[in-house]
Each structure stands twice: as C-alpha cells, then as structure tokens.
Amino acid sequence: MKKKMEYIGQKIDAIQFGLLRFRDKKERITLEVRAKVDNENSLLCFIKEKTDLRKLANKKVTVVQRSEEDYLYITGQVEGNMERATKTISVRILKACWFVRRTRGALSWLQEKHIYDIYPQGVKLGLAS
C-alpha cells in the first residue's frame, strides 16, 4: 500500500496544478490549486484565488488533476493547520486514484493504474458534507 502512494505522490508532484472541490452549505465550490505531497499521506494545497480559508476547516474535499492521458482523483479532509498569509491548506489523503485513458478505435475509457485507500475493503466511508 505504501508503494502505491509513492507512485501516486510522484505523479501529484509532477502535475502540480488541479482543482479543489468542496460543498459549502448547498453550494459546490471549485478552486484552482497547486498541490504538493507533504508527507506519506497528506497534501499541501496552495490556493490561487481569494477565498475565506475558514470555510475549508475540517471539510471533506476532492482534488482533481489531469495531465495529458493521466487523471488523479484524491479524496481527503482539510486538517486544522492553515496558513492564511500564503493561502495554504493541508489535506489528509483518505483515497487517491490514478487513472490512465485507454483508446481502441472510437472507444475510450479510464483504466485504473494505482489506488491508495486508507480504509480496508468492506468498510463504508461516510463522506456526507
């Protein structure tokens, strides 16, 4: 499992830019971020836009990154340490998926390359926001 997160972490650092998405009340908010692996299972996200970081405190978020034929989908939770001056938040990774686009003729699909999940198979993850 640790090896898979290393591969995914290298890809996150290589792509860097992505979208951070979360729900605030009934509104879905999308922010442009630059993501970087902080340690084994957390990201540092540098937010490019003006936003109130207090809205993000302890929220479940997703980070989506795309690079040519590669797609990363990361689910996590914002941790308490936020730096307002640099607009930086720390996200604890709960699940990270790396997909690659495959094509055959007119058909194309996403194929799983690596998945990192901190919850074992069969455990239900309630991500209600």
ABEGO torsion letter per residue (X at the ends): XAAAAAAAAAAAAAAGBBBBBBBBEABBBBBBBBBBBABAABBBBBBABBBBAAAABGBBBBBBBBBGABBBBBBBBBBABBBAAAGBBBBBBABBBBBBBBBBEABBBBBBABBBBABBBGBBBBABX
